[in-house]
Each structure stands twice: as structure tokens, then as C-alpha cells.
Amino acid sequence: VAFEKAEGEVSDRRGDARYLKWINYNDYSEQERPTIEGQVRALASKPLISVVMPVYNTPERMLDEAIASVAEQIYDNWE
């Protein structure tokens, strides 16, 4: 879930038309997953992607969701 600071409040961007357009363009169906996994395996170069995020005073639920979202990615060369 993407959040942004707006006028002193944290708002959920799921209803933002631009975000929904991005999701529609970049999301894939489970039927497409094997094809995409094959394309990822066939990449000539797989750079290591490091995920860095602040954790001070972050609610545990949000950390769990963030970690789960990375763990669910098709591309697996990350730390």
C-alpha cells in the first residue's frame, strides 16, 4: 500500500487515478507469472537490489507488510 503525506495527513493512494493506472499497467495475472519468471531466469545480468527503509518507530504491521511485498516479488536477487 502506497502512502503519501498530504496536508498534514497520511492518505491511502489506492484511490488515486494515477496510482490505479500504474497498477493496471504494471500488474500481472497469475497465469502470466510462469512466463515472467522464465524471462527473469533468462536475464543475462541480474543486479543485486538492496532494499533500505527506515524502521524507527514504524508499526510492526507496516514492516511485516513491506517485507512480505518484497518477498513476493518475481525478481529474487535482492537483500
N, CA, C and O atoms as a GROMACS GRO file, in nm:
protein
  316
    1VAL      N    1   0.084  -0.117   0.000
    1VAL     CA    2   0.000   0.000   0.000
    1VAL      C    3   0.088   0.123   0.000
    1VAL      O    4   0.176   0.137   0.085
    2ALA      N    5   0.066   0.210  -0.094
    2ALA     CA    6   0.146   0.332  -0.104
    2ALA      C    7   0.079   0.443  -0.025
    2ALA      O    8  -0.043   0.461  -0.032
    3PHE      N    9   0.158   0.517   0.049
    3PHE     CA   10   0.107   0.628   0.129
    3PHE      C   11   0.184   0.754   0.093
    3PHE      O   12   0.300   0.748   0.052
    4GLU      N   13   0.120   0.867   0.110
    4GLU     CA   14   0.191   0.993   0.092
    4GLU      C   15   0.142   1.093   0.195
    4GLU      O   16   0.028   1.085   0.242
    5LYS      N   17   0.228   1.185   0.230
    5LYS     CA   18   0.195   1.290   0.326
    5LYS      C   19   0.122   1.400   0.250
    5LYS      O   20   0.175   1.454   0.153
    6ALA      N   21   0.001   1.432   0.292
    6ALA     CA   22  -0.076   1.536   0.223
    6ALA      C   23  -0.147   1.623   0.325
    6ALA      O   24  -0.232   1.575   0.400
    7GLU      N   25  -0.112   1.750   0.329
    7GLU     CA   26  -0.174   1.846   0.417
    7GLU      C   27  -0.179   1.797   0.562
    7GLU      O   28  -0.282   1.808   0.629
    8GLY      N   29  -0.067   1.744   0.609
    8GLY     CA   30  -0.057   1.702   0.748
    8GLY      C   31  -0.119   1.567   0.777
    8GLY      O   32  -0.117   1.524   0.893
    9GLU      N   33  -0.173   1.499   0.678
    9GLU     CA   34  -0.234   1.369   0.700
    9GLU      C   35  -0.166   1.265   0.612
    9GLU      O   36  -0.109   1.298   0.507
   10VAL      N   37  -0.173   1.142   0.656
   10VAL     CA   38  -0.126   1.032   0.572
   10VAL      C   39  -0.248   0.979   0.500
   10VAL      O   40  -0.347   0.942   0.564
   11SER      N   41  -0.243   0.975   0.369
   11SER     CA   42  -0.358   0.928   0.293
   11SER      C   43  -0.323   0.806   0.210
   11SER      O   44  -0.211   0.794   0.160
   12ASP      N   45  -0.417   0.717   0.197
   12ASP     CA   46  -0.401   0.595   0.119
   12ASP      C   47  -0.417   0.632  -0.028
   12ASP      O   48  -0.517   0.692  -0.066
   13ARG      N   49  -0.318   0.596  -0.111
   13ARG     CA   50  -0.322   0.637  -0.253
   13ARG      C   51  -0.394   0.536  -0.340
   13ARG      O   52  -0.398   0.555  -0.462
   14ARG      N   53  -0.451   0.431  -0.285
   14ARG     CA   54  -0.518   0.332  -0.369
   14ARG      C   55  -0.629   0.392  -0.454
   14ARG      O   56  -0.659   0.340  -0.562
   15GLY      N   57  -0.691   0.500  -0.408
   15GLY     CA   58  -0.797   0.563  -0.484
   15GLY      C   59  -0.747   0.666  -0.584
   15GLY      O   60  -0.828   0.719  -0.660
   16ASP      N   61  -0.619   0.696  -0.586
   16ASP     CA   62  -0.560   0.794  -0.676
   16ASP      C   63  -0.559   0.737  -0.817
   16ASP      O   64  -0.504   0.628  -0.840
   17ALA      N   65  -0.618   0.808  -0.913
   17ALA     CA   66  -0.629   0.759  -1.051
   17ALA      C   67  -0.493   0.729  -1.113
   17ALA      O   68  -0.481   0.633  -1.189
   18ARG      N   69  -0.390   0.810  -1.081
   18ARG     CA   70  -0.257   0.786  -1.138
   18ARG      C   71  -0.199   0.655  -1.085
   18ARG      O   72  -0.137   0.578  -1.160
   19TYR      N   73  -0.218   0.630  -0.956
   19TYR     CA   74  -0.168   0.507  -0.896
   19TYR      C   75  -0.242   0.385  -0.954
   19TYR      O   76  -0.180   0.283  -0.984
   20LEU      N   77  -0.374   0.396  -0.969
   20LEU     CA   78  -0.450   0.286  -1.027
   20LEU      C   79  -0.406   0.258  -1.171
   20LEU      O   80  -0.399   0.143  -1.212
   21LYS      N   81  -0.377   0.364  -1.247
   21LYS     CA   82  -0.327   0.348  -1.384
   21LYS      C   83  -0.193   0.275  -1.382
   21LYS      O   84  -0.169   0.187  -1.465
   22TRP      N   85  -0.104   0.311  -1.287
   22TRP     CA   86   0.026   0.246  -1.275
   22TRP      C   87   0.008   0.097  -1.242
   22TRP      O   88   0.073   0.012  -1.301
   23ILE      N   89  -0.082   0.068  -1.148
   23ILE     CA   90  -0.109  -0.072  -1.110
   23ILE      C   91  -0.160  -0.149  -1.231
   23ILE      O   92  -0.112  -0.259  -1.258
   24ASN      N   93  -0.256  -0.093  -1.304
   24ASN     CA   94  -0.312  -0.162  -1.421
   24ASN      C   95  -0.206  -0.190  -1.526
   24ASN      O   96  -0.210  -0.294  -1.592
   25TYR      N   97  -0.111  -0.099  -1.542
   25TYR     CA   98  -0.005  -0.115  -1.641
   25TYR      C   99   0.099  -0.217  -1.596
   25TYR      O  100   0.149  -0.294  -1.679
   26ASN      N  101   0.133  -0.218  -1.467
   26ASN     CA  102   0.244  -0.300  -1.417
   26ASN      C  103   0.205  -0.431  -1.352
   26ASN      O  104   0.291  -0.516  -1.332
   27ASP      N  105   0.079  -0.449  -1.320
   27ASP     CA  106   0.038  -0.572  -1.254
   27ASP      C  107   0.030  -0.685  -1.357
   27ASP      O  108   0.026  -0.660  -1.478
   28TYR      N  109   0.028  -0.807  -1.309
   28TYR     CA  110   0.020  -0.922  -1.397
   28TYR      C  111  -0.074  -1.024  -1.333
   28TYR      O  112  -0.099  -1.020  -1.212
   29SER      N  113  -0.124  -1.116  -1.413
   29SER     CA  114  -0.211  -1.221  -1.362
   29SER      C  115  -0.126  -1.341  -1.321
   29SER      O  116  -0.011  -1.354  -1.362
   30GLU      N  117  -0.184  -1.427  -1.241
   30GLU     CA  118  -0.111  -1.549  -1.200
   30GLU      C  119  -0.081  -1.637  -1.321
   30GLU      O  120   0.017  -1.712  -1.319
   31GLN      N  121  -0.162  -1.630  -1.425
   31GLN     CA  122  -0.137  -1.707  -1.547
   31GLN      C  123  -0.011  -1.657  -1.617
   31GLN      O  124   0.058  -1.735  -1.683
   32GLU      N  125   0.020  -1.528  -1.603
   32GLU     CA  126   0.139  -1.470  -1.666
   32GLU      C  127   0.266  -1.495  -1.585
   32GLU      O  128   0.376  -1.483  -1.639
   33ARG      N  129   0.252  -1.529  -1.458
   33ARG     CA  130   0.368  -1.541  -1.369
   33ARG      C  131   0.474  -1.638  -1.420
   33ARG      O  132   0.592  -1.602  -1.420
   34PRO      N  133   0.439  -1.761  -1.466
   34PRO     CA  134   0.544  -1.851  -1.514
   34PRO      C  135   0.624  -1.793  -1.631
   34PRO      O  136   0.745  -1.813  -1.639
   35THR      N  137   0.558  -1.723  -1.721
   35THR     CA  138   0.627  -1.661  -1.834
   35THR      C  139   0.726  -1.556  -1.785
   35THR      O  140   0.840  -1.550  -1.830
   36ILE      N  141   0.680  -1.472  -1.693
   36ILE     CA  142   0.766  -1.366  -1.640
   36ILE      C  143   0.882  -1.427  -1.562
   36ILE      O  144   0.995  -1.379  -1.573
   37GLU      N  145   0.857  -1.532  -1.483
   37GLU     CA  146   0.964  -1.599  -1.409
   37GLU      C  147   1.070  -1.653  -1.506
   37GLU      O  148   1.190  -1.645  -1.477
   38GLY      N  149   1.026  -1.708  -1.619
   38GLY     CA  150   1.121  -1.756  -1.719
   38GLY      C  151   1.203  -1.644  -1.779
   38GLY      O  152   1.323  -1.660  -1.803
   39GLN      N  153   1.140  -1.530  -1.802
   39GLN     CA  154   1.213  -1.414  -1.855
   39GLN      C  155   1.316  -1.366  -1.754
   39GLN      O  156   1.426  -1.326  -1.792
   40VAL      N  157   1.280  -1.367  -1.626
   40VAL     CA  158   1.374  -1.324  -1.523
   40VAL      C  159   1.492  -1.422  -1.515
   40VAL      O  160   1.607  -1.379  -1.505
   41ARG      N  161   1.465  -1.551  -1.519
   41ARG     CA  162   1.573  -1.652  -1.516
   41ARG      C  163   1.668  -1.635  -1.635
   41ARG      O  164   1.787  -1.660  -1.623
   42ALA      N  165   1.615  -1.592  -1.748
   42ALA     CA  166   1.694  -1.579  -1.870
   42ALA      C  167   1.774  -1.449  -1.878
   42ALA      O  168   1.852  -1.431  -1.972
   43LEU      N  169   1.756  -1.359  -1.783
   43LEU     CA  170   1.831  -1.233  -1.787
   43LEU      C  171   1.982  -1.258  -1.787
   43LEU      O  172   2.032  -1.340  -1.710
   44ALA      N  173   2.053  -1.189  -1.873
   44ALA     CA  174   2.198  -1.203  -1.880
   44ALA      C  175   2.265  -1.142  -1.757
   44ALA      O  176   2.370  -1.189  -1.712
   45SER      N  177   2.205  -1.040  -1.704
   45SER     CA  178   2.259  -0.973  -1.586
   45SER      C  179   2.149  -0.958  -1.482
   45SER      O  180   2.038  -0.914  -1.514
   46LYS      N  181   2.180  -0.994  -1.361
   46LYS     CA  182   2.083  -0.981  -1.252
   46LYS      C  183   2.146  -0.901  -1.139
   46LYS      O  184   2.202  -0.957  -1.045
   47PRO      N  185   2.138  -0.769  -1.148
   47PRO     CA  186   2.200  -0.688  -1.042
   47PRO      C  187   2.132  -0.712  -0.908
   47PRO      O  188   2.013  -0.739  -0.900
   48LEU      N  189   2.212  -0.702  -0.802
   48LEU     CA  190   2.161  -0.713  -0.667
   48LEU      C  191   2.089  -0.584  -0.631
   48LEU      O  192   2.146  -0.475  -0.643
   49ILE      N  193   1.966  -0.595  -0.588
   49ILE     CA  194   1.889  -0.479  -0.545
   49ILE      C  195   1.883  -0.481  -0.393
   49ILE      O  196   1.839  -0.578  -0.332
   50SER      N  197   1.929  -0.373  -0.333
   50SER     CA  198   1.925  -0.359  -0.187
   50SER      C  199   1.804  -0.277  -0.148
   50SER      O  200   1.784  -0.166  -0.199
   51VAL      N  201   1.725  -0.330  -0.058
   51VAL     CA  202   1.608  -0.259  -0.009
   51VAL      C  203   1.645  -0.197   0.125
   51VAL      O  204   1.681  -0.267   0.220
   52VAL      N  205   1.636  -0.066   0.132
   52VAL     CA  206   1.670   0.007   0.254
   52VAL      C  207   1.548   0.088   0.294
   52VAL      O  208   1.490   0.160   0.212
   53MET      N  209   1.509   0.076   0.420
   53MET     CA  210   1.394   0.152   0.467
   53MET      C  211   1.411   0.186   0.615
   53MET      O  212   1.470   0.109   0.691
   54PRO      N  213   1.358   0.301   0.655
   54PRO     CA  214   1.367   0.338   0.796
   54PRO      C  215   1.274   0.249   0.879
   54PRO      O  216   1.166   0.213   0.833
   55VAL      N  217   1.317   0.216   0.998
   55VAL     CA  218   1.235   0.130   1.083
   55VAL      C  219   1.210   0.190   1.221
   55VAL      O  220   1.141   0.128   1.302
   56TYR      N  221   1.264   0.306   1.248
   56TYR     CA  222   1.247   0.368   1.379
   56TYR      C  223   1.100   0.409   1.400
   56TYR      O  224   1.045   0.487   1.322
   57ASN      N  225   1.040   0.356   1.502
   57ASN     CA  226   0.901   0.386   1.538
   57ASN      C  227   0.800   0.348   1.430
   57ASN      O  228   0.690   0.404   1.426
   58THR      N  229   0.834   0.257   1.344
   58THR     CA  230   0.741   0.211   1.240
   58THR      C  231   0.656   0.100   1.299
   58THR      O  232   0.709   0.008   1.362
   59PRO      N  233   0.524   0.105   1.281
   59PRO     CA  234   0.438  -0.001   1.333
   59PRO      C  235   0.479  -0.137   1.275
   59PRO      O  236   0.507  -0.149   1.156
   60GLU      N  237   0.482  -0.238   1.361
   60GLU     CA  238   0.526  -0.371   1.319
   60GLU      C  239   0.445  -0.424   1.202
   60GLU      O  240   0.501  -0.488   1.113
   61ARG      N  241   0.316  -0.397   1.198
   61ARG     CA  242   0.231  -0.442   1.088
   61ARG      C  243   0.280  -0.387   0.954
   61ARG      O  244   0.282  -0.458   0.854
   62MET      N  245   0.320  -0.260   0.954
   62MET     CA  246   0.368  -0.199   0.830
   62MET      C  247   0.501  -0.260   0.786
   62MET      O  248   0.524  -0.280   0.667
   63LEU      N  249   0.588  -0.291   0.882
   63LEU     CA  250   0.715  -0.357   0.848
   63LEU      C  251   0.688  -0.495   0.791
   63LEU      O  252   0.749  -0.534   0.691
   64ASP      N  253   0.598  -0.570   0.854
   64ASP     CA  254   0.564  -0.703   0.804
   64ASP      C  255   0.509  -0.698   0.661
   64ASP      O  256   0.545  -0.780   0.577
   65GLU      N  257   0.423  -0.599   0.635
   65GLU     CA  258   0.366  -0.584   0.500
   65GLU      C  259   0.474  -0.548   0.399
   65GLU      O  260   0.473  -0.598   0.287
   66ALA      N  261   0.565  -0.460   0.438
   66ALA     CA  262   0.673  -0.420   0.347
   66ALA      C  263   0.764  -0.538   0.314
   66ALA      O  264   0.799  -0.559   0.198
   67ILE      N  265   0.801  -0.614   0.415
   67ILE     CA  266   0.887  -0.731   0.394
   67ILE      C  267   0.815  -0.834   0.307
   67ILE      O  268   0.875  -0.890   0.216
   68ALA      N  269   0.688  -0.858   0.335
   68ALA     CA  270   0.610  -0.954   0.255
   68ALA      C  271   0.601  -0.910   0.110
   68ALA      O  272   0.608  -0.993   0.019
   69SER      N  273   0.586  -0.780   0.087
   69SER     CA  274   0.573  -0.733  -0.052
   69SER      C  275   0.702  -0.755  -0.130
   69SER      O  276   0.698  -0.784  -0.250
   70VAL      N  277   0.817  -0.742  -0.064
   70VAL     CA  278   0.944  -0.767  -0.131
   70VAL      C  279   0.962  -0.918  -0.152
   70VAL      O  280   1.005  -0.961  -0.259
   71ALA      N  281   0.929  -0.996  -0.051
   71ALA     CA  282   0.945  -1.142  -0.061
   71ALA      C  283   0.858  -1.202  -0.171
   71ALA      O  284   0.892  -1.307  -0.225
   72GLU      N  285   0.747  -1.138  -0.205
   72GLU     CA  286   0.656  -1.188  -0.308
   72GLU      C  287   0.696  -1.148  -0.450
   72GLU      O  288   0.629  -1.188  -0.545
   73GLN      N  289   0.801  -1.070  -0.465
   73GLN     CA  290   0.843  -1.026  -0.598
   73GLN      C  291   0.896  -1.142  -0.681
   73GLN      O  292   0.952  -1.237  -0.627
   74ILE      N  293   0.879  -1.133  -0.810
   74ILE     CA  294   0.931  -1.236  -0.901
   74ILE      C  295   1.083  -1.228  -0.906
   74ILE      O  296   1.151  -1.331  -0.900
   75TYR      N  297   1.136  -1.109  -0.918
   75TYR     CA  298   1.282  -1.091  -0.920
   75TYR      C  299   1.335  -1.124  -0.780
   75TYR      O  300   1.286  -1.071  -0.681
   76ASP      N  301   1.433  -1.213  -0.774
   76ASP     CA  302   1.475  -1.263  -0.643
   76ASP      C  303   1.617  -1.225  -0.600
   76ASP      O  304   1.664  -1.272  -0.496
   77ASN      N  305   1.685  -1.143  -0.678
   77ASN     CA  306   1.822  -1.107  -0.641
   77ASN      C  307   1.822  -0.975  -0.564
   77ASN      O  308   1.864  -0.871  -0.615
   78TRP      N  309   1.775  -0.982  -0.440
   78TRP     CA  310   1.767  -0.864  -0.356
   78TRP      C  311   1.811  -0.901  -0.215
   78TRP      O  312   1.817  -1.018  -0.177
   79GLU      N  313   1.842  -0.798  -0.140
   79GLU     CA  314   1.881  -0.818   0.001
   79GLU      C  315   1.810  -0.716   0.086
   79GLU      O  316   1.828  -0.715   0.208
   0.00000   0.00000   0.00000
